[in-house]
Amino acid sequence: MRDNHEMEHKLYYKHYCKILSKVIKEVKKKSIIKKLLLSQKIKRKTTWNIICKETSKLTNENNIKSLRINDHVVYNQINIANELNN
């Protein structure tokens, strides 16, 4: 009787270990896939930032704030653009 009970426990333990191993492998696989997808997303974003920067689609913070014209300082962006275009 005791041997039979011990054998059942061993079988249960082995079965449980197999299930646990499968679960651990699956979680590792999903974790790696998630990391890869995140890495690809970051790479795509970085790539697009480089493309936008090179094609000047990002906002340019090098705006001219003021311009001196004939001893007169102009601050209005439209007036500065008009003066530069003339």
PyMOL commands that set and color helices and strands:
alter all, ss='L'
color gray80, all
select helices_A, chain A and resi 2-54+77-85
alter helices_A, ss='H'
color red, helices_A
select strands_A, chain A and resi 67-69+72-74
alter strands_A, ss='S'
color yellow, strands_A
deselect
rebuild
show_as cartoon
